[in-house]
Amino acid sequence: MAATEFRRRALFFIVFAGAIVIVLAGLPLIESWLRHDILPQFGIVFDRGWELDTATSSPGMMVQTTASLIENIVHIVKIVLWMALIILIIRFLTYLIFGTAFRSSAQSEFSSLLKTVLSIIFYVVTFFIVFQSQYPGIQLAPLFTGSAILGIVVGLALQDTLGNLFAGIALQADQLFQVGDVIAIPNGGNGVVEGVSWRGVKIRTFQNKLLVISNAVLGKETIEVAARGHLNARLVNFDTVYSDSPTRIIQIVRDSIRVAENVSQKIRPIVRIRNLGDHGLEWEVKYWLDDYAKYNDTDALVRQRIWYAFKREKIEFAYPTRTLHIEPRPFETPVEELRDSISERLCKISIFAPLSEEETAKLANATTTRVFAPGEAIVRIGAEGNSMFVITRGSVNVQVPENGLPKTINSLHKNDYFGEMSLLTGAPRSATVVAAEETEVLRIDKIALKPLFESNPELVRSISEMVVERKVLLDSMTENAMGSEERAEKGMLRSIKNFFGLK
């Protein structure tokens, strides 16, 4: 792409510069033709150069005016052609120099400013030289430097422009920020830098508005820069009551946010007590972002993950102790009714079909309810586990890794269950299960099943057979594999007894 652009520019330069050089080389011939062949026919004869020969030409006012007009036209044409040639040369040279010396995007804004300033200086200097070559009797320097009034007018007119220009050069020379960085300006808003020029900076705010600030104003402000590609930190605060263990809270919060989207995996989040407040512990979570431009969404996601983690672990947020909260007492489902509801759900689970009504009630008493946020992992592949889950509300996706990316192989909904192998045998999780929406599950732990197995040993055999049948169905085993199924039943029975310490 760069080679194609260079060839295009080089061809354009050669063609147009060559055409201008040919015209400049032919101008003396055209002047000679005008002076010696065309103009004498109208009574205008030149002595040398463009000076009238008063001996042969009529010295009338019309003749002098015409001769002066023709001379000025020729000089102006030469000035225009020379300036066009010089502009072509300068633009091609600046492309060669700045296109190779400032290739990186980090230097593109500075090179643009420097190229503009140098080009203007070269254009002014060469114009003076070309003009003086055509009109040696006119001195431009005294015209610009000798007029105090003109200097004042020009200075006042260009005050803001020159201020923006030099402030832009200073800002880009220091490389304070680049396109794509997030900057914050006191009383000026914040957003992502979209463009930098010699006039000012364009900032796209997080409300998708375009904010334009001149370099002269920006040079006087204190600017906070979050550089793109760097790990920039954010802080989120929350409060908890004094009765909850700080060590437990630190672990729960860190585990809940460390795998959140846009939270960097390179630096572990820091959870620390900010203050011992009047109404509870005041906490501060510090984490680093992969893309700082998305910090608003990430802050909200972190707060959401903390809320769900506290909800599951029965941790309370602190309320101001000096505020009186009066509200109607919420309706609470009676314990017996809640237990009957859980028992009814467990009866619908195939592997618990061998349980008696009394055993199902005991199991229901030992279950716990947990709520997970959308996109939050309930179990992770390879993790140790001794529990299973029954979905009471929402849905989940079962995922396994494929080519380094998660692949969904199944979706489970209300009254479906998962994790029974880890509950019965302690086997590592064979897949990652992620909540597709806000999902409520019943968690059944090993400690809830062990008393039932000890009091009714026949349950072990019945449940092992149910688990093997489910595994055969999931693995899509063929009918001629019945021998392996029988061996699987014996192996499952042995694994369950070993895991629960049964004889």
CORMOUR-V194117 format. One record per residue. RES is the residue in one small letter. PSI is psi in whole degrees, 0 to 359 (none if undefined). BURIAL is I if it has 24 or more other ideal C-beta (glycine too) atoms within 12 Angstrom, else O. D_FIRST is the distance of its C-alpha to the first C-alpha in Angstrom with 1 decimal. Layout:
RES&PSI&BURIAL&D_FIRST / RES&PSI&BURIAL&D_FIRST
This chain:
m&316&O&0.0 / a&319&O&3.8 / a&321&O&5.5 / t&317&O&5.2 / e&319&O&6.3 / f&316&O&8.7 / r&321&O&10.1 / r&313&O&10.7 / r&319&O&12.5 / a&318&O&14.3 / l&316&O&15.6 / f&316&O&16.8 / f&315&I&18.5 / i&316&O&20.1 / v&307&O&21.5 / f&320&O&22.9 / a&320&I&24.1 / g&320&O&25.7 / a&318&O&27.4 / i&318&I&28.8 / v&319&O&30.1 / i&317&O&31.8 / v&317&O&33.5 / l&321&I&34.6 / a&330&O&36.0 / g&350&O&37.9 / l&316&I&39.4 / p&322&O&42.3 / l&320&O&43.3 / i&320&O&43.2 / e&314&I&45.3 / s&319&O&47.8 / w&320&O&48.1 / l&316&I&48.8 / r&322&I&51.3 / h&336&O&53.2 / d&319&O&53.0 / i&305&O&52.4 / l&324&I&53.8 / p&333&O&57.1 / q&338&O&57.9 / f&14&O&58.1 / g&19&O&60.3 / i&111&I&57.6 / v&133&I&57.8 / f&143&I&56.0 / d&298&O&57.6 / r&143&O&54.6 / g&232&O&51.1 / w&23&I&51.4 / e&133&O&55.0 / l&141&I&57.6 / d&99&O&60.4 / t&345&O&63.4 / a&331&O&65.7 / t&339&O&64.3 / s&150&O&62.5 / s&126&O&64.2 / p&24&O&63.8 / g&162&O&63.6 / m&321&O&61.5 / m&319&O&59.5 / v&316&I&58.6 / q&319&O&57.6 / t&316&O&55.4 / t&316&I&53.7 / a&317&I&53.1 / s&320&O&51.7 / l&316&O&49.4 / i&318&I&48.0 / e&316&I&47.5 / n&322&O&45.6 / i&317&O&43.4 / v&315&I&42.5 / h&318&I&41.8 / i&318&O&39.7 / v&317&I&37.6 / k&318&I&37.1 / i&316&I&36.2 / v&315&O&33.7 / l&317&I&32.0 / w&318&I&32.0 / m&322&I&30.5 / a&318&I&27.8 / l&319&I&27.0 / i&319&I&27.2 / i&318&I&24.9 / l&315&I&22.2 / i&314&I&22.6 / i&317&I&22.7 / r&322&I&19.7 / f&319&I&17.6 / l&319&O&19.3 / t&326&I&18.8 / y&317&I&15.0 / l&316&O&15.2 / i&307&O&17.7 / f&337&I&16.7 / g&338&I&13.0 / t&324&O&14.1 / a&335&O&17.4 / f&66&O&16.7 / r&327&O&13.5 / s&149&O&15.5 / s&334&O&16.2 / a&338&O&19.8 / q&3&O&19.7 / s&319&I&17.6 / e&317&I&20.8 / f&319&I&22.7 / s&325&I&20.2 / s&316&I&20.3 / l&314&I&24.0 / l&319&I&24.4 / k&319&I&22.1 / t&314&I&24.3 / v&312&I&27.5 / l&321&O&26.8 / s&317&I&25.6 / i&318&O&28.8 / i&314&O&30.9 / f&320&O&29.5 / y&317&I&30.0 / v&313&O&33.6 / v&313&O&34.5 / t&327&I&33.2 / f&318&I&34.9 / f&314&I&38.1 / i&314&O&37.9 / v&318&I&37.0 / f&317&I&39.8 / q&328&O&42.3 / s&332&O&41.6 / q&330&I&42.5 / y&72&O&45.3 / p&340&O&46.8 / g&348&O&49.9 / i&122&O&48.2 / q&114&O&47.4 / l&327&O&44.8 / a&310&O&45.2 / p&330&O&48.8 / l&321&O&47.8 / f&324&O&45.4 / t&338&O&47.4 / g&346&O&50.9 / s&106&O&50.8 / a&322&O&51.5 / i&316&O&51.4 / l&321&O&48.0 / g&320&O&46.7 / i&316&O&48.2 / v&313&O&46.8 / v&319&O&43.2 / g&317&O&43.5 / l&322&O&44.7 / a&325&O&42.2 / l&12&O&39.2 / q&308&O&40.7 / d&319&O&38.6 / t&313&O&35.4 / l&324&O&35.9 / g&316&I&37.0 / n&320&I&33.8 / l&308&I&31.7 / f&328&O&33.4 / a&322&I&33.8 / g&320&I&30.0 / i&318&I&29.4 / a&318&O&32.0 / l&316&I&30.6 / q&333&I&27.1 / a&324&O&28.4 / d&348&O&30.3 / q&52&I&27.3 / l&323&I&29.8 / f&161&I&27.4 / q&171&I&23.8 / v&131&I&22.3 / g&344&I&23.4 / d&154&I&26.7 / v&125&I&30.0 / i&150&I&32.4 / a&132&I&36.0 / i&126&I&37.9 / p&130&O&41.7 / n&17&O&42.9 / g&357&O&39.4 / g&181&I&38.1 / n&163&I&35.3 / g&194&I&32.0 / v&132&I&28.3 / v&124&I&26.4 / e&332&I&23.9 / g&149&I&23.1 / v&126&I&24.3 / s&182&I&24.8 / w&348&I&27.4 / r&318&I&29.8 / g&191&I&29.9 / v&136&I&28.6 / k&127&I&27.9 / i&128&I&29.4 / r&111&I&29.4 / t&170&I&32.9 / f&358&O&34.0 / q&13&O&35.7 / n&29&O&32.3 / k&152&O&33.4 / l&120&O&31.3 / l&122&I&32.9 / v&122&I&32.1 / i&130&I&33.8 / s&152&I&33.8 / n&325&I&33.0 / a&320&I&36.6 / v&319&I&38.1 / l&327&I&35.7 / g&344&I&36.6 / k&356&O&40.2 / e&159&I&39.7 / t&120&O&39.8 / i&130&I&36.5 / e&122&O&36.3 / v&128&I&32.8 / a&98&I&31.7 / a&139&I&28.4 / r&139&I&25.8 / g&350&O&25.6 / h&158&O&29.1 / l&103&O&32.3 / n&140&I&34.3 / a&155&O&37.8 / r&157&I&39.9 / l&134&O&43.7 / v&134&I&45.7 / n&150&I&49.5 / f&166&I&52.4 / d&145&I&56.1 / t&163&I&58.4 / v&160&I&62.2 / y&340&O&64.0 / s&342&O&65.4 / d&146&I&62.1 / s&125&O&61.1 / p&321&O&58.3 / t&317&O&57.2 / r&319&O&57.0 / i&318&I&55.0 / i&315&I&52.5 / q&316&O&51.8 / i&314&I&51.7 / v&317&I&49.3 / r&318&I&46.9 / d&328&I&46.9 / s&334&I&46.3 / i&345&I&43.2 / r&337&I&41.4 / v&13&I&39.7 / a&153&I&39.0 / e&137&I&35.5 / n&358&I&33.3 / v&123&I&36.0 / s&138&I&34.5 / q&356&O&35.9 / k&331&O&35.3 / i&130&O&38.3 / r&134&O&41.6 / p&148&I&42.9 / i&125&O&45.9 / v&121&I&48.9 / r&156&O&51.7 / i&120&I&54.8 / r&325&O&54.1 / n&153&O&57.7 / l&95&O&61.1 / g&177&O&61.6 / d&327&O&64.8 / h&5&O&64.0 / g&184&I&62.0 / l&130&I&59.3 / e&119&I&56.2 / w&158&I&53.1 / e&126&I&49.6 / v&123&I&46.6 / k&124&I&43.6 / y&163&I&40.4 / w&145&I&36.7 / l&144&I&33.8 / d&320&O&30.4 / d&104&I&29.1 / y&338&I&31.4 / a&343&I&30.3 / k&27&I&32.3 / y&330&I&35.5 / n&312&O&37.7 / d&322&O&37.3 / t&319&I&37.6 / d&316&I&40.8 / a&320&O&42.3 / l&320&I&41.5 / v&316&I&43.1 / r&321&I&46.2 / q&315&I&46.4 / r&323&I&46.3 / i&319&I&49.0 / w&313&I&51.2 / y&321&I&51.0 / a&318&I&51.6 / f&324&I&54.7 / k&317&O&55.9 / r&321&I&55.9 / e&7&O&57.5 / k&40&O&60.1 / i&135&I&59.0 / e&138&O&60.1 / f&149&I&58.2 / a&139&I&60.5 / y&151&O&62.0 / p&125&O&63.5 / t&344&O&67.1 / r&6&O&68.5 / t&132&O&67.4 / l&120&O&69.7 / h&117&O&68.0 / i&118&O&70.4 / e&156&O&69.2 / p&143&O&70.8 / r&124&O&71.0 / p&150&O&68.5 / f&127&O&70.0 / e&133&O&69.9 / t&130&O&70.3 / p&148&O&73.4 / v&316&O&72.9 / e&318&O&74.9 / e&320&O&72.9 / l&319&O&69.6 / r&320&O&70.8 / d&323&O&72.0 / s&318&O&68.6 / i&319&I&66.9 / s&320&I&69.5 / e&321&O&68.9 / r&318&I&65.2 / l&330&I&65.9 / c&336&I&68.3 / k&351&O&65.5 / i&126&I&63.6 / s&319&O&64.4 / i&344&I&64.7 / f&8&I&67.2 / a&323&O&69.4 / p&349&I&71.9 / l&144&I&72.7 / s&172&O&75.9 / e&320&O&76.0 / e&319&O&77.3 / e&322&I&74.6 / t&321&I&71.9 / a&318&I&73.3 / k&318&I&73.2 / l&322&I&69.6 / a&323&I&68.8 / n&334&I&70.4 / a&357&I&68.2 / t&157&I&64.8 / t&153&I&62.5 / t&136&I&60.2 / r&147&I&56.6 / v&135&I&53.9 / f&146&I&50.1 / a&157&I&47.2 / p&132&O&44.5 / g&358&I&41.9 / e&137&I&44.3 / a&129&I&45.1 / i&314&I&48.8 / v&156&I&48.7 / r&144&I&46.0 / i&136&I&45.7 / g&348&O&47.4 / a&150&O&49.4 / e&148&O&53.2 / g&151&I&55.3 / n&39&I&58.9 / s&161&I&58.6 / m&168&I&57.7 / f&142&I&56.7 / v&127&I&58.0 / i&121&I&55.9 / t&340&I&58.1 / r&138&O&55.5 / g&200&I&51.8 / s&161&I&49.6 / v&159&I&47.5 / n&133&I&44.7 / v&124&I&45.2 / q&145&I&42.0 / v&151&O&41.2 / p&141&O&38.1 / e&115&O&35.8 / n&37&O&32.6 / g&0&O&32.9 / l&149&O&33.2 / p&135&O&36.5 / k&126&O&37.6 / t&121&O&40.5 / i&347&O&43.1 / n&156&O&45.9 / s&134&O&47.0 / l&148&I&50.5 / h&195&O&52.5 / k&135&O&55.9 / n&358&O&58.7 / d&163&I&56.2 / y&161&I&56.3 / f&162&I&54.3 / g&12&I&54.7 / e&330&I&58.1 / m&319&I&57.4 / s&325&I&56.8 / l&318&I&60.0 / l&329&I&62.2 / t&350&I&60.9 / g&14&I&58.8 / a&148&I&55.8 / p&154&O&52.3 / r&133&I&50.4 / s&353&I&48.7 / a&164&I&46.1 / t&132&I&44.8 / v&120&I&46.3 / v&136&I&44.5 / a&124&I&46.2 / a&338&I&44.5 / e&181&O&46.5 / e&120&O&49.2 / t&135&I&51.4 / e&133&I&55.0 / v&156&I&56.3 / l&129&I&59.6 / r&126&I&59.4 / i&118&I&62.0 / d&167&I&62.4 / k&323&I&64.2 / i&337&O&67.0 / a&329&I&67.8 / l&331&I&68.3 / k&315&I&70.2 / p&326&O&73.5 / l&319&I&73.4 / f&322&I&72.8 / e&325&O&75.6 / s&340&O&78.1 / n&85&O&77.2 / p&334&O&76.0 / e&339&O&75.7 / l&326&I&72.7 / v&312&I&70.6 / r&316&O&71.2 / s&315&I&70.6 / i&323&I&67.4 / s&321&I&66.0 / e&319&I&66.7 / m&319&I&64.9 / v&318&I&61.8 / v&318&I&61.7 / e&318&I&61.9 / r&321&I&59.0 / k&321&I&57.0 / v&317&O&57.8 / l&318&O&56.8 / l&324&O&53.4 / d&356&O&52.7 / s&50&O&53.8 / m&148&O&56.2 / t&166&O&58.0 / e&330&O&61.8 / n&7&O&62.3 / a&22&O&61.1 / m&329&O&64.3 / g&317&O&65.4 / s&331&O&62.3 / e&320&I&63.0 / e&318&O&66.5 / r&324&O&65.2 / a&322&I&62.7 / e&316&I&65.6 / k&319&O&67.5 / g&321&O&64.5 / m&316&I&63.8 / l&316&I&67.4 / r&318&O&67.5 / s&318&I&64.3 / i&315&I&65.7 / k&318&I&69.0 / n&318&O&67.4 / f&321&I&65.1 / f&0&I&68.0 / g&37&O&70.5 / l&154&I&72.8 / k&none&O&75.4
